[in-house]
Amino acid sequence: MARASFKITFDKRAVKARVNGANKNAIPIVAQEALKDANALARRQSGELVESSLNNSDLEHGKLVWQTKYARRMYYTGVPRKNKNPRAVLMWAHRGAQANLPKYIRMMNALAKGGGG
């Protein structure tokens, strides 16, 4: 009985480039969804806080930013008023991410495979 042999060539650089390319394309899409989910839980009195996230976030790199004079204080302290956003909570980005992590993982996987989010 003859033995069959074969050779596998693994191009680590090509695989890394493909993974990095998939991540580069997926990160802004998932970051946009995370921003939407977080802002759904953010305090809304004047609208300036949420607006600041739309203007200052770097979605290409997955960085969400709320940049107002009072953003840090509003994020960590006090009791959110519910009159303009009944879903408002402290640490809205953390809470949104925690609640939606399975969705973000599904999106990343689908986008990495070349599908939609």
C-alpha positions as protocol buffer text, in pm:
chain_id: "A"
residue {
  index: 1
  type: MET
  ca { x: 0 y: 0 z: 0 }
}
residue {
  index: 2
  type: ALA
  ca { x: 143 y: 334 z: -105 }
}
residue {
  index: 3
  type: ARG
  ca { x: 151 y: 620 z: 140 }
}
residue {
  index: 4
  type: ALA
  ca { x: -1 y: 944 z: 31 }
}
residue {
  index: 5
  type: SER
  ca { x: 175 y: 1260 z: 128 }
}
residue {
  index: 6
  type: PHE
  ca { x: 90 y: 1620 z: 101 }
}
residue {
  index: 7
  type: LYS
  ca { x: 235 y: 1951 z: 200 }
}
residue {
  index: 8
  type: ILE
  ca { x: 54 y: 2243 z: 360 }
}
residue {
  index: 9
  type: THR
  ca { x: 196 y: 2588 z: 326 }
}
residue {
  index: 10
  type: PHE
  ca { x: 73 y: 2837 z: 585 }
}
residue {
  index: 11
  type: ASP
  ca { x: 135 y: 3198 z: 498 }
}
residue {
  index: 12
  type: LYS
  ca { x: 111 y: 3366 z: 838 }
}
residue {
  index: 13
  type: ARG
  ca { x: 147 y: 3715 z: 691 }
}
residue {
  index: 14
  type: ALA
  ca { x: -140 y: 3662 z: 447 }
}
residue {
  index: 15
  type: VAL
  ca { x: -367 y: 3533 z: 724 }
}
residue {
  index: 16
  type: LYS
  ca { x: -275 y: 3824 z: 950 }
}
residue {
  index: 17
  type: ALA
  ca { x: -340 y: 4071 z: 668 }
}
residue {
  index: 18
  type: ARG
  ca { x: -681 y: 3914 z: 602 }
}
residue {
  index: 19
  type: VAL
  ca { x: -778 y: 3926 z: 972 }
}
residue {
  index: 20
  type: ASN
  ca { x: -659 y: 4286 z: 1003 }
}
residue {
  index: 21
  type: GLY
  ca { x: -853 y: 4381 z: 690 }
}
residue {
  index: 22
  type: ALA
  ca { x: -1171 y: 4219 z: 823 }
}
residue {
  index: 23
  type: ASN
  ca { x: -1129 y: 4399 z: 1156 }
}
residue {
  index: 24
  type: LYS
  ca { x: -1058 y: 4730 z: 985 }
}
residue {
  index: 25
  type: ASN
  ca { x: -1384 y: 4703 z: 793 }
}
residue {
  index: 26
  type: ALA
  ca { x: -1591 y: 4571 z: 1083 }
}
residue {
  index: 27
  type: ILE
  ca { x: -1476 y: 4803 z: 1363 }
}
residue {
  index: 28
  type: PRO
  ca { x: -1647 y: 5122 z: 1235 }
}
residue {
  index: 29
  type: ILE
  ca { x: -1973 y: 4935 z: 1175 }
}
residue {
  index: 30
  type: VAL
  ca { x: -1978 y: 4777 z: 1519 }
}
residue {
  index: 31
  type: ALA
  ca { x: -1862 y: 5103 z: 1682 }
}
residue {
  index: 32
  type: GLN
  ca { x: -2151 y: 5289 z: 1516 }
}
residue {
  index: 33
  type: GLU
  ca { x: -2394 y: 5033 z: 1658 }
}
residue {
  index: 34
  type: ALA
  ca { x: -2235 y: 5056 z: 2003 }
}
residue {
  index: 35
  type: LEU
  ca { x: -2261 y: 5436 z: 1992 }
}
residue {
  index: 36
  type: LYS
  ca { x: -2628 y: 5413 z: 1900 }
}
residue {
  index: 37
  type: ASP
  ca { x: -2691 y: 5166 z: 2185 }
}
residue {
  index: 38
  type: ALA
  ca { x: -2499 y: 5379 z: 2436 }
}
residue {
  index: 39
  type: ASN
  ca { x: -2670 y: 5701 z: 2336 }
}
residue {
  index: 40
  type: ALA
  ca { x: -3007 y: 5532 z: 2384 }
}
residue {
  index: 41
  type: LEU
  ca { x: -2911 y: 5514 z: 2754 }
}
residue {
  index: 42
  type: ALA
  ca { x: -2740 y: 5854 z: 2785 }
}
residue {
  index: 43
  type: ARG
  ca { x: -2881 y: 6151 z: 2970 }
}
residue {
  index: 44
  type: ARG
  ca { x: -3064 y: 6398 z: 2747 }
}
residue {
  index: 45
  type: GLN
  ca { x: -3135 y: 6740 z: 2882 }
}
residue {
  index: 46
  type: SER
  ca { x: -3012 y: 6980 z: 2614 }
}
residue {
  index: 47
  type: GLY
  ca { x: -2899 y: 6717 z: 2362 }
}
residue {
  index: 48
  type: GLU
  ca { x: -2542 y: 6851 z: 2378 }
}
residue {
  index: 49
  type: LEU
  ca { x: -2404 y: 6536 z: 2544 }
}
residue {
  index: 50
  type: VAL
  ca { x: -2528 y: 6298 z: 2274 }
}
residue {
  index: 51
  type: GLU
  ca { x: -2437 y: 6545 z: 2002 }
}
residue {
  index: 52
  type: SER
  ca { x: -2081 y: 6558 z: 2137 }
}
residue {
  index: 53
  type: SER
  ca { x: -2048 y: 6182 z: 2089 }
}
residue {
  index: 54
  type: LEU
  ca { x: -2153 y: 6210 z: 1727 }
}
residue {
  index: 55
  type: ASN
  ca { x: -1895 y: 6483 z: 1666 }
}
residue {
  index: 56
  type: ASN
  ca { x: -1602 y: 6350 z: 1871 }
}
residue {
  index: 57
  type: SER
  ca { x: -1610 y: 5971 z: 1842 }
}
residue {
  index: 58
  type: ASP
  ca { x: -1351 y: 5802 z: 1621 }
}
residue {
  index: 59
  type: LEU
  ca { x: -1553 y: 5514 z: 1478 }
}
residue {
  index: 60
  type: GLU
  ca { x: -1276 y: 5403 z: 1243 }
}
residue {
  index: 61
  type: HIS
  ca { x: -1072 y: 5307 z: 1550 }
}
residue {
  index: 62
  type: GLY
  ca { x: -1366 y: 5202 z: 1769 }
}
residue {
  index: 63
  type: LYS
  ca { x: -1326 y: 5495 z: 2008 }
}
residue {
  index: 64
  type: LEU
  ca { x: -1646 y: 5643 z: 2150 }
}
residue {
  index: 65
  type: VAL
  ca { x: -1614 y: 5989 z: 2308 }
}
residue {
  index: 66
  type: TRP
  ca { x: -1860 y: 6212 z: 2490 }
}
residue {
  index: 67
  type: GLN
  ca { x: -1684 y: 6546 z: 2516 }
}
residue {
  index: 68
  type: THR
  ca { x: -1858 y: 6819 z: 2709 }
}
residue {
  index: 69
  type: LYS
  ca { x: -1749 y: 7008 z: 3021 }
}
residue {
  index: 70
  type: TYR
  ca { x: -1981 y: 6791 z: 3226 }
}
residue {
  index: 71
  type: ALA
  ca { x: -1966 y: 6453 z: 3048 }
}
residue {
  index: 72
  type: ARG
  ca { x: -1745 y: 6277 z: 3307 }
}
residue {
  index: 73
  type: ARG
  ca { x: -1956 y: 6399 z: 3599 }
}
residue {
  index: 74
  type: MET
  ca { x: -2279 y: 6297 z: 3423 }
}
residue {
  index: 75
  type: TYR
  ca { x: -2134 y: 5955 z: 3339 }
}
residue {
  index: 76
  type: TYR
  ca { x: -2035 y: 5859 z: 3693 }
}
residue {
  index: 77
  type: THR
  ca { x: -2243 y: 6061 z: 3940 }
}
residue {
  index: 78
  type: GLY
  ca { x: -2590 y: 6175 z: 4027 }
}
residue {
  index: 79
  type: VAL
  ca { x: -2931 y: 6042 z: 3942 }
}
residue {
  index: 80
  type: PRO
  ca { x: -3026 y: 6070 z: 3574 }
}
residue {
  index: 81
  type: ARG
  ca { x: -3347 y: 6260 z: 3512 }
}
residue {
  index: 82
  type: LYS
  ca { x: -3589 y: 6048 z: 3316 }
}
residue {
  index: 83
  type: ASN
  ca { x: -3806 y: 6327 z: 3176 }
}
residue {
  index: 84
  type: LYS
  ca { x: -3631 y: 6341 z: 2835 }
}
residue {
  index: 85
  type: ASN
  ca { x: -3495 y: 5987 z: 2827 }
}
residue {
  index: 86
  type: PRO
  ca { x: -3674 y: 5736 z: 3048 }
}
residue {
  index: 87
  type: ARG
  ca { x: -3394 y: 5484 z: 2980 }
}
residue {
  index: 88
  type: ALA
  ca { x: -3115 y: 5715 z: 3103 }
}
residue {
  index: 89
  type: VAL
  ca { x: -2859 y: 5550 z: 3333 }
}
residue {
  index: 90
  type: LEU
  ca { x: -2517 y: 5620 z: 3476 }
}
residue {
  index: 91
  type: MET
  ca { x: -2223 y: 5472 z: 3283 }
}
residue {
  index: 92
  type: TRP
  ca { x: -2439 y: 5445 z: 2971 }
}
residue {
  index: 93
  type: ALA
  ca { x: -2158 y: 5319 z: 2745 }
}
residue {
  index: 94
  type: HIS
  ca { x: -2062 y: 5040 z: 2982 }
}
residue {
  index: 95
  type: ARG
  ca { x: -2424 y: 4943 z: 3039 }
}
residue {
  index: 96
  type: GLY
  ca { x: -2499 y: 4949 z: 2666 }
}
residue {
  index: 97
  type: ALA
  ca { x: -2194 y: 4738 z: 2584 }
}
residue {
  index: 98
  type: GLN
  ca { x: -2275 y: 4488 z: 2858 }
}
residue {
  index: 99
  type: ALA
  ca { x: -2633 y: 4448 z: 2738 }
}
residue {
  index: 100
  type: ASN
  ca { x: -2538 y: 4417 z: 2371 }
}
residue {
  index: 101
  type: LEU
  ca { x: -2207 y: 4229 z: 2372 }
}
residue {
  index: 102
  type: PRO
  ca { x: -2354 y: 3914 z: 2210 }
}
residue {
  index: 103
  type: LYS
  ca { x: -2491 y: 4131 z: 1927 }
}
residue {
  index: 104
  type: TYR
  ca { x: -2150 y: 4293 z: 1871 }
}
residue {
  index: 105
  type: ILE
  ca { x: -1980 y: 3953 z: 1863 }
}
residue {
  index: 106
  type: ARG
  ca { x: -2232 y: 3826 z: 1606 }
}
residue {
  index: 107
  type: MET
  ca { x: -2177 y: 4138 z: 1397 }
}
residue {
  index: 108
  type: MET
  ca { x: -1797 y: 4103 z: 1407 }
}
residue {
  index: 109
  type: ASN
  ca { x: -1820 y: 3736 z: 1312 }
}
residue {
  index: 110
  type: ALA
  ca { x: -2060 y: 3804 z: 1026 }
}
residue {
  index: 111
  type: LEU
  ca { x: -1851 y: 4092 z: 897 }
}
residue {
  index: 112
  type: ALA
  ca { x: -1530 y: 3890 z: 923 }
}
residue {
  index: 113
  type: LYS
  ca { x: -1692 y: 3621 z: 708 }
}
residue {
  index: 114
  type: GLY
  ca { x: -1785 y: 3883 z: 450 }
}
residue {
  index: 115
  type: GLY
  ca { x: -2152 y: 3911 z: 542 }
}
residue {
  index: 116
  type: GLY
  ca { x: -2352 y: 4196 z: 677 }
}
residue {
  index: 117
  type: GLY
  ca { x: -2397 y: 4297 z: 1041 }
}
